[in-house]
């Protein structure tokens, strides 16, 4: 006994009946197109492809040092009411892991420890910080790193923003000092 399948009576029903297989194939193929970006992001966040997309290098801060990297090689992103933010990653040197209590990052020289900037969070082997980019940041600004030791000592170092993040420098130049 064979059953006859009735064709839908509406034009939309007939169209769906005819093209449903092709639509299902598209639902499989479209996500596959985004897989390379997904796997690149996964390797970046796991640390399999280094600290970030762009390694800045070793920065000496007093007796300690850290490796610094941009998470993404792009300009700052608008994060709603917080303003524009730029993400950096860092890894402490092997000898200073037990000595460093906290590490901070800021654009412009901090006035005190209370204004030291964004704190790095995470394991000492891979720490992350989201740095706010002030609206009136000048093109020749410096990125200041402050490290606080368990013994209460403070050490600071600076690197030019153009060296730390050329993409942010280009973004600032493009904005032309607009708030």
One Martini backbone bead per residue (centre of mass of N, CA, C, O) as a GRO file, in nm:
protein
  179
    1UNK     BB    1   0.091   0.039   0.026
    2UNK     BB    2   0.040   0.359  -0.092
    3UNK     BB    3   0.103   0.692  -0.026
    4UNK     BB    4  -0.016   0.999  -0.092
    5UNK     BB    5   0.113   1.314  -0.129
    6UNK     BB    6   0.006   1.614  -0.049
    7UNK     BB    7  -0.019   1.913  -0.178
    8UNK     BB    8  -0.005   2.217  -0.119
    9UNK     BB    9  -0.231   2.495  -0.170
   10UNK     BB   10  -0.031   2.707  -0.116
   11UNK     BB   11   0.228   2.892  -0.229
   12UNK     BB   12   0.404   2.878   0.027
   13UNK     BB   13   0.383   2.571   0.069
   14UNK     BB   14   0.511   2.493  -0.205
   15UNK     BB   15   0.780   2.636  -0.160
   16UNK     BB   16   0.865   2.485   0.094
   17UNK     BB   17   0.847   2.196  -0.021
   18UNK     BB   18   1.070   2.251  -0.241
   19UNK     BB   19   1.308   2.417  -0.035
   20UNK     BB   20   1.376   2.270   0.242
   21UNK     BB   21   1.642   2.127   0.181
   22UNK     BB   22   1.813   2.385   0.112
   23UNK     BB   23   1.777   2.525   0.384
   24UNK     BB   24   1.914   2.302   0.555
   25UNK     BB   25   2.189   2.327   0.423
   26UNK     BB   26   2.239   2.622   0.508
   27UNK     BB   27   2.230   2.559   0.821
   28UNK     BB   28   2.513   2.411   0.791
   29UNK     BB   29   2.708   2.600   0.622
   30UNK     BB   30   2.717   2.876   0.766
   31UNK     BB   31   2.867   2.792   1.033
   32UNK     BB   32   3.125   2.685   0.884
   33UNK     BB   33   3.229   2.974   0.799
   34UNK     BB   34   3.293   3.051   1.124
   35UNK     BB   35   3.513   2.850   1.238
   36UNK     BB   36   3.793   2.987   1.209
   37UNK     BB   37   3.734   3.219   1.408
   38UNK     BB   38   3.665   3.046   1.650
   39UNK     BB   39   3.942   2.894   1.671
   40UNK     BB   40   4.112   3.148   1.705
   41UNK     BB   41   3.977   3.248   1.969
   42UNK     BB   42   4.031   2.997   2.139
   43UNK     BB   43   4.345   3.007   2.119
   44UNK     BB   44   4.370   3.288   2.245
   45UNK     BB   45   4.220   3.232   2.527
   46UNK     BB   46   4.412   2.977   2.599
   47UNK     BB   47   4.722   3.047   2.485
   48UNK     BB   48   4.821   2.895   2.215
   49UNK     BB   49   4.889   3.199   2.064
   50UNK     BB   50   4.957   3.344   2.316
   51UNK     BB   51   4.881   3.647   2.467
   52UNK     BB   52   4.831   3.769   2.170
   53UNK     BB   53   4.827   3.923   1.867
   54UNK     BB   54   5.038   4.139   2.011
   55UNK     BB   55   5.362   4.156   2.098
   56UNK     BB   56   5.560   4.378   2.285
   57UNK     BB   57   5.713   4.257   2.540
   58UNK     BB   58   5.960   4.330   2.755
   59UNK     BB   59   5.911   4.482   3.084
   60UNK     BB   60   6.079   4.692   3.298
   61UNK     BB   61   5.999   4.693   3.665
   62UNK     BB   62   6.241   4.737   3.811
   63UNK     BB   63   6.310   4.416   3.935
   64UNK     BB   64   6.089   4.359   3.734
   65UNK     BB   65   5.892   4.165   3.492
   66UNK     BB   66   5.702   4.175   3.174
   67UNK     BB   67   5.473   4.049   2.949
   68UNK     BB   68   5.330   4.219   2.668
   69UNK     BB   69   4.987   4.238   2.522
   70UNK     BB   70   4.764   4.242   2.275
   71UNK     BB   71   4.474   4.100   2.224
   72UNK     BB   72   4.399   4.311   1.995
   73UNK     BB   73   4.465   4.439   1.662
   74UNK     BB   74   4.307   4.723   1.764
   75UNK     BB   75   4.105   4.941   1.844
   76UNK     BB   76   3.902   5.066   2.045
   77UNK     BB   77   3.611   4.984   2.230
   78UNK     BB   78   3.281   5.031   2.278
   79UNK     BB   79   3.143   5.007   2.632
   80UNK     BB   80   2.945   5.216   2.663
   81UNK     BB   81   2.956   5.402   2.951
   82UNK     BB   82   3.275   5.342   2.979
   83UNK     BB   83   3.372   5.349   2.693
   84UNK     BB   84   3.682   5.318   2.581
   85UNK     BB   85   3.850   4.998   2.523
   86UNK     BB   86   4.158   4.817   2.609
   87UNK     BB   87   4.322   4.506   2.568
   88UNK     BB   88   4.545   4.337   2.796
   89UNK     BB   89   4.832   4.128   2.839
   90UNK     BB   90   5.011   3.934   3.100
   91UNK     BB   91   5.344   3.818   3.221
   92UNK     BB   92   5.527   3.712   3.462
   93UNK     BB   93   5.804   3.648   3.592
   94UNK     BB   94   5.934   3.377   3.753
   95UNK     BB   95   6.074   3.542   4.001
   96UNK     BB   96   5.807   3.751   4.060
   97UNK     BB   97   5.547   3.600   4.148
   98UNK     BB   98   5.592   3.605   4.474
   99UNK     BB   99   5.634   3.939   4.490
  100UNK     BB  100   5.369   4.015   4.344
  101UNK     BB  101   5.056   4.163   4.406
  102UNK     BB  102   5.025   4.402   4.180
  103UNK     BB  103   4.892   4.516   3.854
  104UNK     BB  104   4.905   4.814   3.655
  105UNK     BB  105   4.715   5.022   3.412
  106UNK     BB  106   4.798   5.338   3.234
  107UNK     BB  107   4.720   5.652   3.112
  108UNK     BB  108   4.943   5.802   3.245
  109UNK     BB  109   5.057   5.928   3.528
  110UNK     BB  110   5.031   5.838   3.840
  111UNK     BB  111   4.966   5.990   4.149
  112UNK     BB  112   4.875   5.711   4.280
  113UNK     BB  113   4.763   5.409   4.389
  114UNK     BB  114   4.457   5.493   4.360
  115UNK     BB  115   4.551   5.587   4.041
  116UNK     BB  116   4.683   5.330   3.875
  117UNK     BB  117   4.435   5.176   3.745
  118UNK     BB  118   4.418   4.895   3.583
  119UNK     BB  119   4.376   4.574   3.684
  120UNK     BB  120   4.516   4.278   3.693
  121UNK     BB  121   4.389   3.955   3.605
  122UNK     BB  122   4.472   3.646   3.718
  123UNK     BB  123   4.718   3.472   3.632
  124UNK     BB  124   5.063   3.526   3.622
  125UNK     BB  125   5.077   3.385   3.324
  126UNK     BB  126   4.770   3.529   3.262
  127UNK     BB  127   4.684   3.850   3.230
  128UNK     BB  128   4.411   4.094   3.251
  129UNK     BB  129   4.314   4.417   3.089
  130UNK     BB  130   4.092   4.702   3.089
  131UNK     BB  131   4.155   4.997   2.921
  132UNK     BB  132   4.084   5.314   2.955
  133UNK     BB  133   4.009   5.571   2.716
  134UNK     BB  134   4.045   5.879   2.722
  135UNK     BB  135   3.904   6.136   2.543
  136UNK     BB  136   4.189   6.329   2.584
  137UNK     BB  137   4.399   6.173   2.432
  138UNK     BB  138   4.708   6.189   2.329
  139UNK     BB  139   4.928   6.087   2.087
  140UNK     BB  140   5.194   6.097   2.307
  141UNK     BB  141   5.129   5.884   2.498
  142UNK     BB  142   5.155   5.686   2.798
  143UNK     BB  143   5.226   5.369   2.935
  144UNK     BB  144   5.157   5.264   3.268
  145UNK     BB  145   5.338   5.062   3.502
  146UNK     BB  146   5.228   4.912   3.810
  147UNK     BB  147   5.406   4.765   4.089
  148UNK     BB  148   5.321   4.559   4.370
  149UNK     BB  149   5.446   4.449   4.662
  150UNK     BB  150   5.441   4.263   4.955
  151UNK     BB  151   5.647   4.488   5.090
  152UNK     BB  152   5.528   4.780   4.952
  153UNK     BB  153   5.649   4.818   4.690
  154UNK     BB  154   5.708   5.052   4.414
  155UNK     BB  155   5.681   5.024   4.052
  156UNK     BB  156   5.774   5.202   3.747
  157UNK     BB  157   5.665   5.220   3.397
  158UNK     BB  158   5.719   5.325   3.052
  159UNK     BB  159   5.541   5.341   2.737
  160UNK     BB  160   5.465   5.406   2.438
  161UNK     BB  161   5.170   5.386   2.275
  162UNK     BB  162   5.287   5.332   1.990
  163UNK     BB  163   5.430   5.066   2.092
  164UNK     BB  164   5.190   4.917   2.233
  165UNK     BB  165   4.958   5.062   2.017
  166UNK     BB  166   4.921   5.140   1.695
  167UNK     BB  167   4.609   5.127   1.668
  168UNK     BB  168   4.549   5.342   1.885
  169UNK     BB  169   4.713   5.567   1.759
  170UNK     BB  170   4.551   5.576   1.495
  171UNK     BB  171   4.279   5.631   1.632
  172UNK     BB  172   4.363   5.904   1.757
  173UNK     BB  173   4.444   6.044   1.489
  174UNK     BB  174   4.161   6.016   1.357
  175UNK     BB  175   4.005   6.182   1.579
  176UNK     BB  176   4.165   6.447   1.673
  177UNK     BB  177   4.069   6.496   1.989
  178UNK     BB  178   3.797   6.383   2.029
  179UNK     BB  179   3.549   6.317   2.279
   0.00000   0.00000   0.00000
